[in-house]
């Protein structure tokens, strides 16, 4: 499954569900994924949504408005007031099955454990070198004082 188009809505109510969005946006193409992303910044707390299509109607009124104006605005009883933009950096759909995802998770866990061991080893070497430098500095200071 290849994403042919993806939309971005910078702010959406927490009461809107993925299914609400899927039902509304299906009229523009086959929705394959809806991703919510929460945010907490100077403008407040909220969430964004990305709507990904398996196929998309590039002749729709929404697409024509986005191409012409850079955005499309809707007012819907269930969804509220939305500004819709073309997603400029869509996340590709993964072709991994659950076994592959599980294997990758275990593999990454093993790599992290190895890296933690290396970090511990390097920290102990740094501590030994700091002790050596401190000792040499003291010895050098004592020999200069004589």
N, C-alpha and C positions, 0 to 999 in steps of 0.2 A: 504494500500500500504506500503510495507516494503522495505527499502533501503537495497539492498544486497551488493552494492559496491559504493564507492565514490572516485573520482579522485581529485587531487589538482594541480593547475598550479600557481606557485608563482608570475608570472608576465605575463601580457597580454596587448596588445595594447587597447587603449580606442576606437579604430575604430571597434573592433570586437564585434558583438552583441550576445545576448543569442541564437538567432535563428541560427546564423552562427555556433556556437558551437554545438547546438543541431543537426544540419544537419550533421556536420562532425562526431560527436561521436556516432550517432545512429548506425553506422556500428559495434559498439562493444556491443550494447545492447539497451534496451529501456530507454532513458533518461527521468527521471521524474521531474528533477529540475536542474536549473543552477543558482548558486548564485555568484554575484560579490561582492568583498570586497575591498574598496579603502584603500590605505595606504599612509602615508606621514612620512618618517623616514630619517635617515642619508643617506640612499641609494637613496633617491629621492621620487618622487610622482609617484604613479601607482595604479594598481589594480590587485588583485588575483581573481582566479575563482575556484569554487568547482562544479564539475559535479556529480550529484547523479543519480544512475540507479535504476529502479524498478527491472530489471533483467540484467544480465551482462554475456558476454561470457568469461569464465575463461580460455578458450583455445586459445584466440586471440594472435596475435603476440605482441600486446601492453602489455597484462597481463604477458606473458612469459618473456618479456624484463624487466618489472617492478620487477617481482619476482627474476630474475637473476641479474639485474644491479641496482635495486633500483629506476630506472627511465626509461622513454621512451621519445625520442626526435623526434619531427616531424618538417618538413619544408613544409609549405603550403602557396600557393599564397594569400589566403584570411585571414588565421589566423596568418601567419608569422612563426617565429621560436618559438617552445614551448617545454619546459621541463615539463613532466607529471609525477606526483608521486601518489602513493596510499594515500588517505586521511586517516590519522590515527585516527582522531576524528570527524567522520561525525555527523552532526546535524540531529536528527531523523525527519522524516516527521510527520507533525501534522495531526490528524484525526478530528480536530475541524471544525465545520461549521461556517459561518459568524455570526450567532446569538450567538454562544458560545464565539467567539472571542470578539464580542461587549459587551456581559455580563461581561466577564473577565476584559475588559478595564474599564467598569463602576465600577466594584467591586474594582479594584486596585485604581481607582481614589478616591473612598470612603475611602479606607484604608489610603491613603496618606493624605486626609483631616483630618481624626482622629489623625494620627500621628502628623500632624502640630499643632493641638489643644493641644495635650499632650506636644509637644515641647515648645509651648508658655507658658503653665502652669508651666512647669519645669523651664523655663527661669525666670519667675516672682518669683518663689520660691527661685531660686538661688540669684536673686537680693535682695530679702528680707533677706535672710541669710547673704549675704555680708554686707548689711546695719547693721544688728544686730551685726555681728562680729566687724565691724568698730566701732560701738557705744560702745560695751563692751571693746574693746581695748582702746578707748579714756577714758572711765570711769575708767578702771583699771590703766591706766597711771596717771590719775589725783589723784587717791587715793594713789598711791605710792609716788607721789611728795609731799604729805602733810606730 
